[in-house]
Amino acid sequence: MSVLEKLSNFVVETSEQAVKVVEEGAAILMGLDQGNDETTSSNKGQASRDTPANNNYDADGYGDFSDLEGLPEDFLNEESPLNGIAENVLGDIMKNQVAPRSTWENIQAFKAAITWSEPFILCLIGFHLIVIISAIISTKRGGLGSRMFVMGVIFLTVRSAERLNDYGANEWERFATQNYFDSRGIFVSLMLSVPLFLVSACMLIAIIREASMLLIEVKKHELRAKAKAKKEEKKKMDKKQD
């Protein structure tokens, strides 16, 4: 059964209960003067309608509810069947909500939970762009010092992620529209640490690649030097034989 069908059933059942309670209340109100005959009750009703002094409104225009004193206490203390209906409906709706199951659904849910147009998120994206550009420049044109500087900045930032998460949880109202910083640090891990780890991993791969290429070049140079030395020795041996 779908959520809409359950909701419609709740509405129908609630309406039936409300009509039943109204009918019971009307029956109790109409049965207050059961000891009198029908002629006396009708005459009293006509007299109450014709005489302004006996109407059910006071001088302030508010109704006179003194007749309710004769109602049974069980009826007066009975809770309305409408109480708690909204809570029950919302509870059933929440129970039938399907949580993200696959990795792609979790990613989509995380993406939808972030306001990407707010300045805080844009500044965070800008920080990552600066780090990526610096890593590319230092890898292609810079030396070992520039690479170590970029990786040092990444290391310090990731090292401070927990403290940044605590600070954000306490001061998020100053720079964000909602609290992204939970106790487990999911937002900081995914939006700050993971991109920096990827950048540092790419830099390490580039360094290892360059080191392997350099090792290959050194090995080639050694082989060429050995081959050249062998040729020179062979020439010397030929000259001695001549």
C-alpha positions in Angstrom: 0.0 0.0 0.0 1.4 3.4 -1.0 1.7 6.4 1.2 -1.1 8.2 -0.5 -3.5 5.3 0.0 -2.6 5.1 3.7 -3.1 8.9 4.0 -6.5 8.7 2.3 -7.5 5.8 4.6 -6.5 7.8 7.7 -8.6 10.7 6.5 -11.6 8.5 5.9 -11.3 6.8 9.3 -10.8 10.1 11.0 -13.8 11.6 9.3 -16.0 8.7 10.4 -14.8 8.9 14.0 -15.4 12.6 14.0 -19.0 12.2 12.7 -19.6 9.5 15.3 -18.4 11.7 18.1 -20.6 14.6 16.9 -23.6 12.3 16.7 -23.0 11.0 20.2 -22.6 14.5 21.5 -25.8 15.6 19.9 -27.6 12.7 21.3 -26.3 13.5 24.8 -27.3 17.1 24.4 -30.8 16.2 23.1 -31.2 13.7 25.9 -30.6 16.0 28.8 -34.3 16.5 29.4 -35.5 12.9 28.8 -37.6 13.0 32.0 -40.0 15.5 30.5 -42.5 14.8 27.8 -42.1 16.0 24.2 -44.8 18.7 24.6 -43.1 20.3 27.6 -39.7 20.2 26.0 -41.0 21.8 22.8 -42.8 24.6 24.8 -39.6 25.3 26.7 -37.7 25.5 23.5 -40.3 27.9 22.0 -40.2 30.1 25.1 -36.4 30.2 25.0 -36.5 31.3 21.4 -39.2 34.0 22.0 -37.8 35.4 25.3 -34.5 37.4 24.8 -33.7 37.0 28.5 -33.4 33.2 28.1 -31.1 33.1 25.1 -27.7 31.4 25.3 -25.7 34.6 25.0 -24.6 37.0 27.7 -24.1 40.7 27.6 -20.6 40.4 26.0 -22.0 38.3 23.1 -20.4 35.1 24.3 -22.3 31.9 24.5 -23.6 30.5 27.8 -22.1 27.1 28.3 -23.8 26.4 31.6 -25.8 23.5 30.1 -22.5 21.6 29.6 -22.4 21.1 33.4 -24.9 18.3 33.0 -22.7 16.3 30.6 -21.0 13.2 31.7 -17.4 13.6 32.9 -16.3 10.8 30.6 -17.6 12.7 27.6 -16.0 16.0 28.7 -12.7 14.3 29.4 -12.7 12.2 26.2 -9.9 13.2 23.9 -10.7 14.1 20.3 -10.0 11.4 17.8 -8.2 14.0 15.7 -5.5 14.3 18.3 -2.3 12.6 17.2 -3.6 12.0 13.6 -1.0 14.3 12.1 1.8 12.6 14.1 0.6 9.1 13.1 0.4 10.1 9.4 3.9 11.7 9.5 5.2 8.6 11.3 3.9 6.3 8.6 5.2 8.5 5.9 8.7 8.6 7.4 8.6 4.8 7.9 7.9 4.3 4.2 10.6 6.7 3.1 13.3 4.8 1.2 16.8 5.7 2.3 19.7 5.9 -0.2 20.9 2.4 -0.9 23.6 2.6 -3.6 26.7 4.6 -3.7 25.3 6.8 -6.5 22.2 7.5 -4.5 24.3 8.6 -1.5 26.3 10.9 -3.7 23.1 12.4 -5.1 21.7 12.9 -1.6 24.9 14.6 -0.4 25.0 16.8 -3.5 21.3 17.9 -2.9 22.0 18.7 0.7 24.6 21.4 -0.1 23.9 24.9 -1.2 26.5 25.2 -3.9 25.8 28.9 -4.6 26.6 30.2 -1.1 30.0 32.1 -0.6 31.4 29.6 1.8 31.1 26.7 -0.7 32.5 28.9 -3.5 35.5 29.9 -1.4 36.1 26.2 -0.6 36.0 25.4 -4.3 38.3 28.3 -5.1 40.8 27.1 -2.4 40.9 23.7 -4.1 41.4 25.3 -7.5 44.4 27.3 -6.2 45.9 24.1 -4.7 45.5 22.2 -8.0 47.0 25.0 -10.1 49.9 25.3 -7.7 50.5 21.5 -7.8 50.5 21.5 -11.6 52.9 24.4 -11.9 55.3 23.0 -9.2 55.2 19.6 -10.8 55.9 20.8 -14.4 58.1 23.8 -13.9 59.1 23.9 -10.2 61.8 22.1 -8.3 61.7 19.9 -5.3 61.4 22.8 -2.9 58.2 24.1 -4.5 56.7 20.6 -4.5 57.5 20.1 -0.9 55.9 23.4 0.0 52.6 22.5 -1.7 52.6 19.1 -0.1 53.4 20.7 3.3 50.4 23.0 2.9 48.2 20.0 2.1 49.5 18.1 5.0 48.9 20.9 7.5 45.4 21.5 6.2 44.4 17.8 6.4 46.1 17.6 9.9 43.9 20.5 11.0 40.7 19.0 9.6 39.3 17.9 13.0 39.9 21.3 14.6 38.4 23.1 11.6 35.3 20.8 11.9 35.0 21.8 15.6 35.4 25.4 14.8 32.8 25.2 12.0 30.3 23.4 14.2 30.5 26.3 16.7 30.7 29.3 14.3 28.9 28.1 11.2 26.3 30.9 11.4 29.0 33.5 10.7 29.9 32.2 7.2 27.4 29.5 6.1 23.6 29.2 5.6 23.4 25.8 7.3 25.4 23.6 9.7 27.5 21.3 7.5 29.8 20.2 10.3 28.5 17.1 12.1 30.3 15.2 14.8 31.6 12.6 12.4 33.2 15.2 10.1 31.7 13.8 6.9 31.5 17.2 5.2 35.0 18.2 6.1 36.3 14.8 5.0 34.6 14.8 1.6 34.9 18.5 0.8 38.3 19.2 2.2 40.4 16.2 3.0 39.6 13.9 0.1 40.3 16.5 -2.7 43.6 17.4 -1.0 44.5 13.7 -0.7 43.8 13.2 -4.4 46.1 16.2 -5.2 48.9 14.9 -3.0 48.5 11.4 -4.5 48.8 12.8 -8.0 51.9 14.8 -7.0 53.5 11.6 -5.5 52.7 9.7 -8.6 54.4 12.4 -10.7 57.4 12.4 -8.4 57.7 8.6 -8.6 57.3 8.7 -12.4 60.0 11.3 -12.7 62.2 9.3 -10.3 61.7 6.1 -12.4 62.4 8.0 -15.6 65.6 9.4 -14.1 66.6 6.0 -12.9 66.2 4.7 -16.5 68.2 7.5 -17.9 71.0 6.8 -15.4 71.0 3.2 -16.2 71.2 3.9 -20.0 74.1 6.3 -19.3 75.9 3.6 -17.4 75.3 1.0 -20.2 76.5 3.5 -22.8 79.6 4.2 -20.7 80.4 0.5 -20.3 79.9 -0.1 -24.0 82.2 2.9 -24.8 84.8 1.6 -22.4 84.7 -1.9 -24.0 85.2 -0.4 -27.5 88.2 1.6 -26.2 89.7 -1.5 -24.7 89.2 -3.4 -27.9 90.9 -0.7 -29.9 93.9 -0.8 -27.5 94.1 -4.5 -27.8 94.1 -4.3 -31.6 96.8 -1.7 -31.6 99.0 -3.9 -29.3 98.6 -6.9 -31.6 99.6 -4.8 -34.6 
